[in-house]
Structures are given as structure tokens and as C-alpha cells.
């Protein structure tokens, strides 16, 4: 044994190689830590100080005007049943990080609730008004009960199936 720890002798096809394990581990650890420090120093300072915002400025802004979650109910009229409208609605909502539900009605419409960030909800409204599923035809979209929320009321977005609908 050397003073730096265990050593090993290995055959590499050309002769014997003596390796000091603890010293090798120490060198690799120092190398990885130095890479981490370089990465940390590179990401923590703004590259363009004229346009970059410091983290404290962003934190101060969010405490002054936090983005509130919003909620709205919707009803979609047209050819929206039997055309995978609910499935497409759920997939679109999930892609926008919106929670809530969607359901067919006996009147032949689709109703639901959507909750999330205002900018995402605006995108969802536009999608419900104009796109829907590939085989659907949207004649009209109504949005009601719009309100701010302190806390989301649902954990995910899901299709609700009602008996007989």
C-alpha cells in the first residue's frame, strides 16, 4: 500500500499498470467539482447586464402582482358529440396545464370547467371557439362564471361520463 491508499496492478495487454484507487477518485472528484463551480458561476451572473434581471427583482415583482389562477365554465354547440371532442379537449387542456372537466349533455352539447393561468385559459377559449376535434363543427361557444381563484379546485383535467349520455 502507498501513503495515498490502496493500489492495484492491472494487465492492459502491453504490460502492467499500477493504479492508486484513492488518488484516482480524489482527482476525478476535484475535476467534477471544478466543472460544477464553473457551471454555477456561468449561470448565476447575467451575460448582458443591460437587459438581464436579477432574481431579487423578479421575486419582488411576483410578490407585488402575483398571477392569479382563473376559472370559467363553458358550453360548446354544434357537432360536438361522437367526434372525440371531449378527448381532444382533455388533451388540449393537459398540454396547457389546465385542470377541470368536460362532459356530454343530453342536449347534444359539451359542457365543462377549465381552471389555470389566465394566458393559458385564453388559449383554451380560442381553441374551444375555433378548433375542437378534427371531425367536430363548432357553431357557438359560451363562457360563463368567470372568476379568480386562490386555489385550483381540481388536480387534473378529465372526461366525465354521465349515465345515459
N, C-alpha and C positions, 0 to 999 in steps of 0.2 A: 504493500500500500504506500501511496505517496502522501505528502502532507495535505493535499487538497482532497483526499477521499479515495474511493475505490477506482481501480484501473482495470482495464480488460485488454486482452490481446486477441485480435481477430485476424483471420486469414482473409485477404482480399484477392487472392489469385496471383498476386505479384510478390507477396511476402507478408510478413506480419506487421500489423498496425497496432500501436499501443494507444488506448483511449482512456482519458481520465473522465469518468462519468460526471462527477460533481462539478468539475471545471467546465465541462461542455454545457451542462444545464445552466450554470451561472452565466455563461456567455450568451446563450440563447435568451435567457430571461432578461438580461440587460438590453439586448437588441430589441426585443418585443416592447419593453417599457419605453425605450427611446422612441420607437415608432409611434406608440400611443401618445407620448408627450408632444411629438411633432404634430400629430393629427389634432390633438386638443388645442394647441396654440394656433394652428391654422384655422380651425373652425370658430374659435372664440373671439377672434378680432375681426372687425369689419374690413373688407377688402377695398371698399370705396367709401371712405368716411363721409363724403358729401351726401350720399344717398342712403347709407345704412342706418338703421335704427338700432339703438341699444336695447337689450332685453328689458331693462328697467322702464324705458319709455313705453314699450309695448304693454308691460304689466300695468303701468299707470293708466294707459288708455282703456284697457279692458275693465278696470275697476270703475272707471268713470262711466262708461257706456257699454255694459255687457250686452252681448247678443242674446235676446230672449228667444226661447222657443215659442212657436205659434201652433195653432191648430185650426183646422177647418173641416166641415162636413161637405160631402159632395154627392151629387146625383147626376148620372150621365144618361141621356136619352138617345135613342137611335137603335141601330142593330148592334147591341152590345151583349147579348146572351147567346151562347152556343158558338162563340167565335174566339174563345180563350181570352176574353177581355180581362177577367179577374186575374188570371195567371200573369198576363203581360203587365197589369197594374202592379201586382205584387213585386215582380222582378224590377220594374222601373223604380218603385218606392225603395226597395232594398239597395239599388245602385246609387240612390241619392241619400242614403242613411235616414230615411223617413220611416216612422213607425205608425201603426194603426191597423185598419182592416178594410176589406172590400167584400160585398155580398150582392147576390142577385135579389131582385124583388119579384113579387107576383105581378106587378105592373109591367114587367119587361124591361125595367131599368136596372142600373147598377148603382148602389149607394156605398158610402164608406166614410171613414175618418182618416185624415192624414195629419201627422204631427212631426215637427222638426224645425230646423233653422229656416228663417224667412226666405233666404235666397234659394234654398233647395225646394221649399214649398212653391215658390213662384215657377220654378222649372216644372214641378209636378202638375201644377194647374195648366200650364201651357200644353203639356203632354196630354192631359185628360181632355182638353178642349179640341186638340187638333190631330193627335196621332192614334192612340189606343193600340189595339192589336191589329195585325195585318188584314184580317177579314172583317173588322168592325167598320161601322159607319156611325159617326158621331153627329147627331142633329143638334144637340144642345147640352151644355154643361152648366149646372147650377152649383154655386158655392155658398154655404151658409154657416152660421155660428162661428165666425172667425174670432179668435181670441188669443191673447198672450197666455203663456203657461209658465209657471215657476218650475214645474217638473213634468216630464213626459208621462203620460198615463198608460203607455204600452211599452213592452220590451222589444217587440219586433213588428213586422208587417205581415199579416196573414189573411188568407182567404177564409171567410166564414161561410159555412154551408148551412142553410136553413132547411128543415124538413119540408119536402114538397115543392121546393123552388129549384 
